[in-house]
Amino acid sequence: MEVFFLYLDDSFQKFSRGILELDCLDIEGAWRSSSDANTMWSTTTNCIREAAREVLGVSTGVSSRHKGDWWWNKVVQGKVEAKKEAYWTLLGSIADGERRARMERYKVARKEAKLAVTEAKTVVYSRMYEELGQREGETQLFRLAKLRERKARDLDRVRCIKDDDGRVLMEDSRIKRR
């Protein structure tokens, strides 16, 4: 769910009305009826999530961005789109002669796209290496190293284990006792 969209248009008012109309969030009743704070909070969060789903909708979680396309420019985008279009027309062809002609068009489009990608990468990486060679580039280098380390971090360093009651244990001594 995109919480940012609550600030657009009148979504926040719709969201507030949605919580009230669902009638699942009775704060006084939640406080009085449950002696456990976890139960109260789970009831509250479920109600808020349900209202958010109704107002904002749910995304599929699929991104349309290509992996590592931060360096793409308009030329590369155009060439890649032309390659995709040539591929889909190739898939749609039935006749043998037509298929061969479309395959040649696809091969040409694929080669042009590869060349455009190579040229764009060369330009962007050469500019980046120039910036890294300067004094200000040192901070960028450390940022890149930090980001790379965070992405490559192994899960064995995570210190979150739940106990028998379902509470998250964060201290090493309690984790060892478990």
Secondary structure in CASP SS format (residue, H / E / C, confidence):
PFRMAT SS
TARGET T0000
AUTHOR 0000-0000-0000
METHOD secondary structure of the structure
MODEL  1
M C 1.00
E C 1.00
V H 1.00
F H 1.00
F H 1.00
L H 1.00
Y H 1.00
L C 1.00
D C 1.00
D C 1.00
S H 1.00
F H 1.00
Q H 1.00
K H 1.00
F H 1.00
S H 1.00
R H 1.00
G H 1.00
I H 1.00
L H 1.00
E H 1.00
L H 1.00
D C 1.00
C C 1.00
L C 1.00
D C 1.00
I H 1.00
E H 1.00
G H 1.00
A H 1.00
W H 1.00
R H 1.00
S H 1.00
S C 1.00
S C 1.00
D C 1.00
A H 1.00
N H 1.00
T H 1.00
M H 1.00
W H 1.00
S H 1.00
T H 1.00
T H 1.00
T H 1.00
N H 1.00
C H 1.00
I H 1.00
R H 1.00
E H 1.00
A H 1.00
A H 1.00
R H 1.00
E H 1.00
V H 1.00
L H 1.00
G C 1.00
V C 1.00
S C 1.00
T C 1.00
G C 1.00
V C 1.00
S C 1.00
S C 1.00
R C 1.00
H C 1.00
K C 1.00
G C 1.00
D C 1.00
W C 1.00
W C 1.00
W C 1.00
N C 1.00
K H 1.00
V H 1.00
V H 1.00
Q H 1.00
G H 1.00
K H 1.00
V H 1.00
E H 1.00
A H 1.00
K H 1.00
K H 1.00
E H 1.00
A H 1.00
Y H 1.00
W H 1.00
T H 1.00
L H 1.00
L H 1.00
G H 1.00
S C 1.00
I C 1.00
A C 1.00
D H 1.00
G H 1.00
E H 1.00
R H 1.00
R H 1.00
A H 1.00
R H 1.00
M H 1.00
E H 1.00
R H 1.00
Y H 1.00
K H 1.00
V H 1.00
A H 1.00
R H 1.00
K H 1.00
E H 1.00
A H 1.00
K H 1.00
L H 1.00
A H 1.00
V H 1.00
T H 1.00
E H 1.00
A H 1.00
K H 1.00
T H 1.00
V H 1.00
V H 1.00
Y H 1.00
S H 1.00
R H 1.00
M H 1.00
Y H 1.00
E H 1.00
E H 1.00
L H 1.00
G H 1.00
Q C 1.00
R C 1.00
E C 1.00
G H 1.00
E H 1.00
T H 1.00
Q H 1.00
L H 1.00
F H 1.00
R H 1.00
L H 1.00
A H 1.00
K H 1.00
L H 1.00
R H 1.00
E H 1.00
R H 1.00
K H 1.00
A C 1.00
R C 1.00
D C 1.00
L H 1.00
D H 1.00
R H 1.00
V C 1.00
R C 1.00
C C 1.00
I E 1.00
K E 1.00
D C 1.00
D C 1.00
D C 1.00
G C 1.00
R C 1.00
V E 1.00
L E 1.00
M C 1.00
E C 1.00
D H 1.00
S H 1.00
R H 1.00
I H 1.00
K H 1.00
R H 1.00
R C 1.00
END
